[in-house]
């Protein structure tokens, strides 16, 4: 970091001999001209900024700098303020420092601050605030000293115009905070400030990485015709071409992500990748959005973990438990372990107390991790497992399912289903997590194990494939196996929480297998019929095909399976062709029990969730529905969302049915009814809604349902569904 102060002649002086060099004259003044409400706001913000940042604003066009101090000023009245210009990798700033009896204090003005340009006129007011009152107001006026004013103004404009290859004023302020920690070791720094400084190396590393790999594209944009680009990126690309500052793109991505939708910005990447001559610029769009998700603004200076909700493409956040994280691993270590990506649906599995695993855990545990012997066969089986899971899906994954599945350093697999996608966290014995995202219908994995460059690449690929196969087998067994009690036993355990958090009881699913050897991938393929070519011909994956138009129902099914339907196409849902009895045979077999030796010693245990889903299926049959799609509830509240159709006569009806597996004491309130009413909006016109629960409904829920023609079925009717006639 370059340090620059102003000498008495106005010229910048580096490495000053002492604090007296370059000080500005100041005289005490009254502050009656400042409105009381403005003075109160300045006082409050100066306290928030503490000794390191203070506060600055324009009052009637006049720069007012507010410095907070807990100490008395020196006896001298003059030459007590020191301007200083700082330049670093993420930006520049000016500090105006007051030297106090025991400790100095300052106001920090980063590039882009509204006060900098008026400040360059050489006439401003500095207010020293204590915790409860104004200590002193001083005025600086160097307008009559031409040499000093010229040098002072030049430095203000140097800060104003300062650009790096990745300008980020808020992150630069944290660079200044880190510098202050070294300069003022006696000053108390809050846990939030320590979190910000802990976050900083993580952001600096990723910012440098983006500049190194993408910085050359700015020069290429200069000669391109940007008029053909989508409107949402055209202006930001032009600014990037003019400045070569990646921070411009990051802020543009942040603006779109906050104000509209994350996918509004991300869709521009699809445009670039699909147009000749623009594909290489796709990474500018995705890289800018990735960096915004790691930025000081999105992370609230390292105190929260930003993510992306799969429902609507909106940003969501996990508030970090700073005290617990600091005790467990340290705040800087916590951020060092974070991955630079969008963190899709993280909050379904991760909370503010969770710590990621070491980034190189796969490499350091390579000797105990499974590895695929026949890589081609394993990759084929992974695809077949996912295809069968989608095509033969009849159940859902239990809410927050935890499966005891030893995989190298991991002892447990945590799963949460959302709209056909599966969020997975591999957990160590200490509870540290490695996140995996899976879209089975597209065979897409968000899976990034870390291996260093000198690690055997072939072995890394084989380890990754073997782990994916185990996870695919778990998902397939939850979705497909007819009698899941034959595959999973259950164990209830109490999770001890720290400090004032309540202990919680949870269910752990125990696969009925013995983990004595490596998984037998060859036997899995033969047991489930994946090597037979005729079986592959009978199963049809979800896909698009050309057609004049897609019906509203087909468009909705496409959305539920994660597809968008362009003009001139329709959606074909996954289905079976040929002999159905054969499919029933394979639905009775467990993929996990084909991979490992069977363990019959675990006791048979009823699983409430499995029973609930069977009851839902019986209910659908009793009411005359054909189930088109079934998924875990969007709310993650122990529910199942069903999209079904029925034909009372010649007219086909579409229904959205929400089923809640709740205890008798927990009644369904109006919020669930309101959610269903809102959820009906994207479905085909005329789609009807129903809520089924194992408990009962509040009177407010009943009134709201009746007013909006939503059908209700409570626990008593649910139990006897097989004997009930369909509702009219």
ChimeraX attribute file (.defattr): number of C-alpha atoms within 10 A of each C-alpha:
attribute: neighborCount
match mode: 1-to-1
recipient: residues
	/A:1	11
	/A:2	10
	/A:3	14
	/A:4	19
	/A:5	25
	/A:6	23
	/A:7	19
	/A:8	15
	/A:9	16
	/A:10	20
	/A:11	18
	/A:12	19
	/A:13	17
	/A:14	12
	/A:15	9
	/A:16	15
	/A:17	8
	/A:18	7
	/A:19	12
	/A:20	14
	/A:21	15
	/A:22	24
	/A:23	21
	/A:24	20
	/A:25	16
	/A:26	20
	/A:27	16
	/A:28	15
	/A:29	14
	/A:30	10
	/A:31	15
	/A:32	8
	/A:33	9
	/A:34	13
	/A:35	10
	/A:36	11
	/A:37	9
	/A:38	12
	/A:39	18
	/A:40	13
	/A:41	12
	/A:42	22
	/A:43	25
	/A:44	19
	/A:45	18
	/A:46	27
	/A:47	21
	/A:48	14
	/A:49	18
	/A:50	22
	/A:51	23
	/A:52	25
	/A:53	25
	/A:54	28
	/A:55	26
	/A:56	24
	/A:57	17
	/A:58	14
	/A:59	13
	/A:60	9
	/A:61	9
	/A:62	14
	/A:63	23
	/A:64	24
	/A:65	26
	/A:66	30
	/A:67	33
	/A:68	30
	/A:69	25
	/A:70	18
	/A:71	17
	/A:72	15
	/A:73	19
	/A:74	13
	/A:75	9
	/A:76	7
	/A:77	12
	/A:78	15
	/A:79	17
	/A:80	22
	/A:81	23
	/A:82	20
	/A:83	20
	/A:84	22
	/A:85	22
	/A:86	18
	/A:87	22
	/A:88	17
	/A:89	18
	/A:90	23
	/A:91	25
	/A:92	29
	/A:93	25
	/A:94	25
	/A:95	22
	/A:96	23
	/A:97	20
	/A:98	25
	/A:99	20
	/A:100	16
	/A:101	11
	/A:102	10
	/A:103	16
	/A:104	17
	/A:105	23
	/A:106	27
	/A:107	25
	/A:108	26
	/A:109	26
	/A:110	27
	/A:111	26
	/A:112	16
	/A:113	16
	/A:114	15
	/A:115	21
	/A:116	23
	/A:117	16
	/A:118	16
	/A:119	20
	/A:120	20
	/A:121	17
	/A:122	20
	/A:123	16
	/A:124	20
	/A:125	21
	/A:126	24
	/A:127	25
	/A:128	24
	/A:129	24
	/A:130	19
	/A:131	15
	/A:132	10
	/A:133	10
	/A:134	16
	/A:135	17
	/A:136	18
	/A:137	20
	/A:138	22
	/A:139	17
	/A:140	19
	/A:141	16
	/A:142	19
	/A:143	14
	/A:144	9
	/A:145	12
	/A:146	12
	/A:147	14
	/A:148	21
	/A:149	20
	/A:150	18
	/A:151	18
	/A:152	26
	/A:153	19
	/A:154	16
	/A:155	24
	/A:156	26
	/A:157	15
	/A:158	17
	/A:159	24
	/A:160	21
	/A:161	11
	/A:162	17
	/A:163	21
	/A:164	17
	/A:165	21
	/A:166	23
	/A:167	24
	/A:168	26
	/A:169	20
	/A:170	18
	/A:171	24
	/A:172	24
	/A:173	23
	/A:174	21
	/A:175	22
	/A:176	23
	/A:177	20
	/A:178	17
	/A:179	13
	/A:180	15
	/A:181	17
	/A:182	10
	/A:183	10
	/A:184	13
	/A:185	9
	/A:186	9
	/A:187	13
	/A:188	9
	/A:189	14
	/A:190	9
	/A:191	14
	/A:192	16
	/A:193	18
	/A:194	23
	/A:195	25
	/A:196	26
	/A:197	23
	/A:198	23
	/A:199	27
	/A:200	23
	/A:201	16
	/A:202	22
	/A:203	20
	/A:204	18
	/A:205	11
	/A:206	17
	/A:207	24
	/A:208	16
	/A:209	12
	/A:210	20
	/A:211	18
	/A:212	11
	/A:213	11
	/A:214	16
	/A:215	19
	/A:216	11
	/A:217	17
	/A:218	21
	/A:219	14
	/A:220	11
	/A:221	18
	/A:222	16
	/A:223	9
	/A:224	13
	/A:225	10
	/A:226	15
	/A:227	10
	/A:228	8
	/A:229	15
	/A:230	14
	/A:231	11
	/A:232	15
	/A:233	20
	/A:234	16
	/A:235	16
	/A:236	17
	/A:237	24
	/A:238	20
	/A:239	17
	/A:240	23
	/A:241	20
	/A:242	13
	/A:243	17
	/A:244	25
	/A:245	20
	/A:246	27
	/A:247	24
	/A:248	22
	/A:249	26
	/A:250	25
	/A:251	20
	/A:252	20
	/A:253	27
	/A:254	24
	/A:255	15
	/A:256	18
	/A:257	22
	/A:258	12
	/A:259	9
	/A:260	13
	/A:261	16
	/A:262	22
	/A:263	15
	/A:264	15
	/A:265	23
	/A:266	18
	/A:267	14
	/A:268	20
	/A:269	20
	/A:270	14
	/A:271	15
	/A:272	20
	/A:273	15
	/A:274	12
	/A:275	9
	/A:276	9
	/A:277	10
	/A:278	15
	/A:279	14
	/A:280	12
	/A:281	18
	/A:282	17
	/A:283	17
	/A:284	23
	/A:285	22
	/A:286	21
	/A:287	21
	/A:288	23
	/A:289	25
	/A:290	20
	/A:291	25
	/A:292	25
	/A:293	24
	/A:294	27
	/A:295	26
	/A:296	24
	/A:297	17
	/A:298	21
	/A:299	21
	/A:300	18
	/A:301	22
	/A:302	29
	/A:303	24
	/A:304	20
	/A:305	22
	/A:306	26
	/A:307	22
	/A:308	22
	/A:309	19
	/A:310	16
	/A:311	11
	/A:312	10
	/A:313	15
	/A:314	16
	/A:315	21
	/A:316	19
	/A:317	20
	/A:318	17
	/A:319	17
	/A:320	20
	/A:321	14
	/A:322	21
	/A:323	14
	/A:324	17
	/A:325	19
	/A:326	16
	/A:327	9
	/A:328	14
	/A:329	11
	/A:330	17
	/A:331	25
	/A:332	20
	/A:333	19
	/A:334	22
	/A:335	22
	/A:336	19
	/A:337	15
	/A:338	19
	/A:339	15
	/A:340	14
	/A:341	18
	/A:342	20
	/A:343	23
	/A:344	20
	/A:345	23
	/A:346	24
	/A:347	19
	/A:348	18
	/A:349	17
	/A:350	16
	/A:351	15
	/A:352	17
	/A:353	17
	/A:354	17
	/A:355	23
	/A:356	22
	/A:357	21
	/A:358	17
	/A:359	17
	/A:360	14
	/A:361	16
	/A:362	21
	/A:363	17
	/A:364	14
	/A:365	13
	/A:366	18
	/A:367	11
	/A:368	12
	/A:369	20
	/A:370	19
	/A:371	21
	/A:372	23
	/A:373	16
	/A:374	11
	/A:375	17
	/A:376	12
	/A:377	15
	/A:378	23
	/A:379	17
	/A:380	14
	/A:381	24
	/A:382	22
	/A:383	19
	/A:384	22
	/A:385	28
	/A:386	25
	/A:387	24
	/A:388	28
	/A:389	25
	/A:390	26
	/A:391	20
	/A:392	21
	/A:393	21
	/A:394	21
	/A:395	25
	/A:396	26
	/A:397	22
	/A:398	24
	/A:399	20
	/A:400	20
	/A:401	19
	/A:402	22
	/A:403	21
	/A:404	19
	/A:405	21
	/A:406	16
	/A:407	22
	/A:408	16
	/A:409	17
	/A:410	23
	/A:411	16
	/A:412	22
	/A:413	23
	/A:414	21
	/A:415	25
	/A:416	21
	/A:417	23
	/A:418	22
	/A:419	19
	/A:420	19
	/A:421	22
	/A:422	18
	/A:423	22
	/A:424	28
	/A:425	22
	/A:426	25
	/A:427	24
	/A:428	19
	/A:429	11
	/A:430	10
	/A:431	15
	/A:432	17
	/A:433	23
	/A:434	22
	/A:435	22
	/A:436	21
	/A:437	20
	/A:438	22
	/A:439	19
	/A:440	23
	/A:441	22
	/A:442	18
	/A:443	14
	/A:444	13
	/A:445	13
	/A:446	15
	/A:447	14
	/A:448	14
	/A:449	17
	/A:450	15
	/A:451	18
	/A:452	10
	/A:453	7
	/A:454	6
	/A:455	12
	/A:456	11
	/A:457	12
	/A:458	9
	/A:459	14
	/A:460	19
	/A:461	15
	/A:462	21
	/A:463	22
	/A:464	18
	/A:465	20
	/A:466	24
	/A:467	18
	/A:468	19
	/A:469	25
	/A:470	21
	/A:471	22
	/A:472	24
	/A:473	24
	/A:474	23
	/A:475	25
	/A:476	28
	/A:477	28
	/A:478	23
	/A:479	23
	/A:480	25
	/A:481	24
	/A:482	21
	/A:483	17
	/A:484	21
	/A:485	18
	/A:486	17
	/A:487	24
	/A:488	25
	/A:489	19
	/A:490	21
	/A:491	12
	/A:492	10
	/A:493	11
	/A:494	10
	/A:495	11
	/A:496	11
	/A:497	11
	/A:498	10
	/A:499	7
	/A:500	6
	/A:501	8
	/A:502	10
	/A:503	11
	/A:504	10
	/A:505	11
	/A:506	14
	/A:507	16
	/A:508	20
	/A:509	23
	/A:510	17
	/A:511	25
	/A:512	23
	/A:513	20
	/A:514	14
	/A:515	16
	/A:516	8
	/A:517	10
	/A:518	15
	/A:519	22
	/A:520	17
	/A:521	23
	/A:522	17
	/A:523	15
	/A:524	23
	/A:525	22
	/A:526	13
	/A:527	16
	/A:528	23
	/A:529	18
	/A:530	20
	/A:531	17
	/A:532	11
	/A:533	9
	/A:534	11
	/A:535	17
	/A:536	16
	/A:537	11
	/A:538	14
	/A:539	19
	/A:540	17
	/A:541	17
	/A:542	20
	/A:543	16
	/A:544	17
	/A:545	11
	/A:546	12
	/A:547	11
	/A:548	9
	/A:549	15
	/A:550	20
	/A:551	12
	/A:552	13
	/A:553	16
	/A:554	17
	/A:555	22
	/A:556	20
	/A:557	21
	/A:558	21
	/A:559	16
	/A:560	17
	/A:561	22
	/A:562	16
	/A:563	17
	/A:564	16
	/A:565	18
	/A:566	13
	/A:567	11
	/A:568	12
	/A:569	16
	/A:570	21
	/A:571	26
	/A:572	17
	/A:573	18
	/A:574	19
	/A:575	14
	/A:576	17
	/A:577	12
	/A:578	12
	/A:579	10
	/A:580	10
	/A:581	9
	/A:582	11
	/A:583	19
	/A:584	14
	/A:585	12
	/A:586	18
	/A:587	23
	/A:588	17
	/A:589	20
	/A:590	27
	/A:591	28
	/A:592	26
	/A:593	23
	/A:594	21
	/A:595	24
	/A:596	21
	/A:597	16
	/A:598	15
	/A:599	13
	/A:600	11
	/A:601	9
	/A:602	13
	/A:603	9
	/A:604	12
	/A:605	12
	/A:606	13
	/A:607	16
	/A:608	10
	/A:609	16
	/A:610	19
	/A:611	14
	/A:612	20
	/A:613	19
	/A:614	15
	/A:615	18
	/A:616	23
	/A:617	16
	/A:618	16
	/A:619	22
	/A:620	21
	/A:621	15
	/A:622	16
	/A:623	17
	/A:624	17
	/A:625	19
	/A:626	15
	/A:627	16
	/A:628	15
	/A:629	20
	/A:630	20
	/A:631	23
	/A:632	25
	/A:633	20
	/A:634	18
	/A:635	13
	/A:636	15
	/A:637	13
	/A:638	16
	/A:639	24
	/A:640	26
	/A:641	21
	/A:642	22
	/A:643	22
	/A:644	20
	/A:645	21
	/A:646	16
	/A:647	12
	/A:648	10
	/A:649	7
	/A:650	6
	/A:651	8
	/A:652	10
	/A:653	16
	/A:654	22
	/A:655	23
	/A:656	22
	/A:657	22
	/A:658	25
	/A:659	24
	/A:660	24
	/A:661	20
	/A:662	18
	/A:663	12
	/A:664	12
	/A:665	8
	/A:666	13
	/A:667	17
	/A:668	24
	/A:669	16
	/A:670	18
	/A:671	12
	/A:672	16
	/A:673	25
	/A:674	14
	/A:675	13
	/A:676	21
	/A:677	19
	/A:678	10
	/A:679	13
	/A:680	16
	/A:681	10
	/A:682	12
	/A:683	19
	/A:684	17
	/A:685	11
	/A:686	10
	/A:687	17
	/A:688	21
	/A:689	22
	/A:690	19
	/A:691	21
	/A:692	24
	/A:693	26
	/A:694	23
	/A:695	19
	/A:696	24
	/A:697	21
	/A:698	12
	/A:699	13
	/A:700	14
	/A:701	20
	/A:702	18
	/A:703	14
	/A:704	17
	/A:705	22
	/A:706	12
	/A:707	9
	/A:708	13
	/A:709	12
	/A:710	19
	/A:711	17
	/A:712	21
	/A:713	18
	/A:714	18
	/A:715	19
	/A:716	12
	/A:717	17
	/A:718	20
	/A:719	17
	/A:720	12
	/A:721	20
	/A:722	16
	/A:723	12
	/A:724	13
	/A:725	10
	/A:726	14
	/A:727	9
	/A:728	6
